[in-house]
Amino acid sequence: MRSVYPVLVVIAGIVAVWYAAAIWMNTTWTLQQAERAETQLSVAQVVAGSFGQERPRLPMPDQVVAELWETTVERKVTSKRSLIFHAGITLSATLAGFAIGAGLGILLAVGIVHSRVMDMSVMPWAIASQTIPILAIAPMIIVVLNSVGVQGLLPKAVISAYLSFFPVVVGMVKGLRSPDAMQLDLLKTYSANRAQGFWKLRLPASLPYLFASLKIGVAASLVGAIVAELPTGAVRGLGARMLTGSYYGQTIQIWSALFMAAIVAAFLVGLIGVLQRASLARMGMVR
């Protein structure tokens, strides 16, 4: 129970700062309305006017929570105004891109560790690829794929894979290289070949690093899926929800979609954490 208190204190601090920032940012509209009506408002009236605005600059936490409740609990899952519906669209692209990116990252890591040529050639390019802003490359990928008739889920999955493969490559390479020289020499004394060394030493040793990188990769994959929905003018998905909110100045809609994305990311990371504990416990690496 003691471990919960610091978390609650941090959350309370964030909410307090959020309310203070929202009041400060939303008072402008209240003062403008009062100036047009040629009325004088007290401090309490100005603060009160900052609450409940239809299109605030910064929504209050209670407004975001109310919007989340309305668009998740009070709406049917099949409704196009349901955040669960839009989250499902984004989640499908996220999982597809994550599967592609994680698989590619693992294969590249294995090649980099076992081939000096790949280490010298592929790794620098993998690092250089991450210097390109995703907002710049996403429209290019979509246009190129659309020109060859590839539309729908795959372009978004490709962008998700682009963001998710790099953490997996770095983490897996680090993990595969984690066994020390004494452990490698011990395998040589048993006349183990390279394949046996990989399956019995390098791969098990890499699992903690792999799962840590998968947590980062799946979160990055979700970001890629959301970003991929923006330049296409999509009408479905969390990115589309944010886009329409920005078009019509619905800041509450934007923030609720952002929180839904955070909830989805937390769920995915938590799921990988469960798989991590189960896998490492089976191997006797955790209690």
Secondary structure, 3 states (H helix, E strand, C coil): CCCHHHHHHHHHHHHHHHHHHHHHHHHHHHHHHHHHCCCCCCHHHHHHHCCCCCCCCCCCHHHHHHHHHHHHCCCCCCCCCCHHHHHHHHHHHHHHHHHHHHHHHHHHHHHHHHCHHHHHHHHHHHHHHCCCCHHHHHHHHHHHHHHCCCCCHHHHHHHHHHHHHHHHHHHHHHHHCCCCHHHHHHHHHCCCCHHHHHHHHHHHHHHHHHHHHHHHHHHHHHHHHHHHHCCCCCCCCHHHHHHHHHHCCCHHHHHHHHHHHHHHHHHHHHHHHHHHHHHHHHCCCCC
